[in-house]
């Protein structure tokens, strides 16, 4: 299931791009909403990473945990998506 979602992640990125104009409206209506900023940060996280990490790495760590029932050490090889 995780790998299927990862392969289809472009749909999420497309949705985020398509909805930016709606979130811009919310940001104008509600002070400090920052919906556009959050959506763009999430898109960056999915697309390749941010200063705080990448979804690809986080999903690989999650898959490792599902398979091994423990967190990976720096020496462990993470599974492919």
Secondary structure, DSSP 8 states (H G I E B T S, - for coil): -HHHHHHTHHHHHHHHHHHHHHHHHHHHHSTT--HHHHHHHHHHHHHT-BTTB-HHHHHHHHHHHHHHSS---TTS-----
